[in-house]
């Protein structure tokens, strides 16, 4: 649904193997029902047809 060269911008904390999930504060927020990793966003970008993905801290930008 994005226009050519449109951007999908997300803001979330990403889970990675260095995080102790049981102690991770982010999982206790009832507004968060899914948890993502860098690999997840790479999969989304590749399978949905995004050309570029940029991840820095809590910001993820994918472009068509």
Secondary structure as the mmCIF struct_conf table of DSSP 4:
data_model
#
loop_
_struct_conf.conf_type_id
_struct_conf.id
_struct_conf.beg_label_comp_id
_struct_conf.beg_label_asym_id
_struct_conf.beg_label_seq_id
_struct_conf.end_label_comp_id
_struct_conf.end_label_asym_id
_struct_conf.end_label_seq_id
HELX_LH_PP_P HELX_LH_PP_P1 UNK A 2 UNK A 3
TURN_TY1_P TURN_TY1_P1 UNK A 4 UNK A 5
STRN STRN1 UNK A 7 UNK A 11
HELX_LH_PP_P HELX_LH_PP_P2 UNK A 13 UNK A 13
STRN STRN2 UNK A 14 UNK A 14
HELX_LH_PP_P HELX_LH_PP_P3 UNK A 15 UNK A 15
TURN_TY1_P TURN_TY1_P2 UNK A 17 UNK A 18
BEND BEND1 UNK A 19 UNK A 19
HELX_RH_3T_P HELX_RH_3T_P1 UNK A 21 UNK A 23
HELX_RH_3T_P HELX_RH_3T_P2 UNK A 25 UNK A 28
TURN_TY1_P TURN_TY1_P3 UNK A 30 UNK A 31
STRN STRN3 UNK A 36 UNK A 36
HELX_RH_AL_P HELX_RH_AL_P1 UNK A 38 UNK A 48
TURN_TY1_P TURN_TY1_P4 UNK A 49 UNK A 49
BEND BEND2 UNK A 51 UNK A 51
STRN STRN4 UNK A 52 UNK A 56
TURN_TY1_P TURN_TY1_P5 UNK A 57 UNK A 58
STRN STRN5 UNK A 59 UNK A 63
#
